[in-house]
């Protein structure tokens, strides 16, 4: 397995069309983006995707840095919950069929009561 590809600040500016040095510096200072490799300020593909999203939100919806922080926090929480649900699903799948069926019955009953 090869190491993930990293991008320098200059490569990011080229890769993310609406990104400027000032914007990147501001978002790093605000904590909206964290370099994958903090020592050398190198960024990975996840950082690129996050920067593209930040540019979209800032430009298309005219969000302030404060609003971007709120949106990013919520998106990070959704991502974390999604990963936790995926892990829970794998744990349930590893159980014997009678345990899986009991979990499904309990979940179905809970959802009906909501």
C-alpha positions in Angstrom: 0.0 0.0 0.0 1.5 3.3 -1.0 1.6 6.5 1.1 -1.3 8.9 0.4 -0.4 11.7 -2.0 0.3 15.0 -0.4 0.0 18.5 -1.9 2.0 21.6 -1.1 0.3 24.9 -0.6 1.3 26.0 -4.2 -0.1 22.7 -5.6 -3.4 23.3 -3.7 -3.8 26.8 -5.2 -3.5 25.3 -8.7 -5.7 22.3 -7.9 -8.6 24.2 -6.2 -9.5 26.9 -8.6 -11.2 29.4 -6.2 -8.5 29.1 -3.5 -6.0 31.8 -2.9 -3.0 31.9 -0.6 -4.8 34.4 1.6 -7.9 32.3 1.8 -6.0 29.2 2.6 -4.0 30.9 5.3 -7.1 32.4 6.8 -8.9 29.0 6.9 -5.9 27.3 8.4 -5.6 30.0 11.0 -9.4 29.7 11.7 -9.1 25.9 12.1 -11.4 25.2 9.2 -8.7 23.2 7.5 -5.8 21.4 9.1 -2.8 20.2 7.1 -2.5 16.4 6.9 1.2 16.9 7.7 1.4 19.9 10.0 5.1 20.0 10.1 5.5 20.8 6.4 2.0 22.1 5.7 1.3 19.4 3.2 -2.3 18.5 2.4 -4.0 15.3 1.3 -7.0 14.5 -0.9 -9.4 14.9 2.0 -8.1 18.4 2.5 -8.6 19.2 -1.2 -12.2 18.0 -1.0 -12.8 20.1 2.2 -11.2 23.2 0.6 -13.4 22.8 -2.5 -16.5 22.6 -0.2 -15.4 25.6 1.7 -14.9 27.6 -1.5 -18.4 26.5 -2.7 -20.0 27.5 0.6 -18.2 30.8 0.9 -18.7 31.9 -2.7 -22.1 30.3 -3.6 -23.8 30.9 -0.3 -21.8 33.9 0.9 -21.0 32.3 4.2 -18.7 34.0 6.7 -15.8 32.1 8.4 -17.9 31.8 11.5 -20.8 30.2 9.6 -18.3 28.0 7.7 -17.1 26.8 11.1 -20.6 25.9 12.2 -21.3 24.1 8.9 -18.0 22.2 9.0 -18.6 21.1 12.6 -22.0 19.7 11.7 -20.7 18.0 8.6 -17.8 16.5 10.7 -20.4 15.2 13.2 -22.5 13.6 10.4 -19.4 12.0 9.0 -18.4 10.6 12.4 -22.0 9.3 13.0 -22.0 7.7 9.6 -18.7 5.8 10.3 -20.1 4.7 13.7 -23.3 3.4 12.1 -21.2 1.5 9.5 -19.2 -0.1 12.3 -22.3 -1.0 14.2 -23.8 -2.6 11.1 -20.6 -4.7 10.7 -20.8 -5.7 14.3 -24.4 -6.7 14.0 -23.7 -8.6 10.8 -21.1 -10.7 12.6 -23.6 -11.9 15.1 -25.6 -15.2 14.9 -28.8 -14.9 12.9 -31.0 -15.1 16.0 -29.1 -12.2 17.6 -29.4 -10.2 14.3 -33.1 -10.8 14.1 -33.6 -9.8 17.8 -31.7 -6.5 17.1 -33.8 -5.9 14.0 -37.0 -6.5 15.9 -36.0 -4.2 18.7 -34.9 -1.5 16.3 -38.2 -1.8 14.3 -40.2 -1.6 17.5 -38.3 1.5 18.6 -38.7 3.2 15.3 -42.5 2.6 15.3 -42.8 4.3 18.7 -41.1 7.4 17.5 
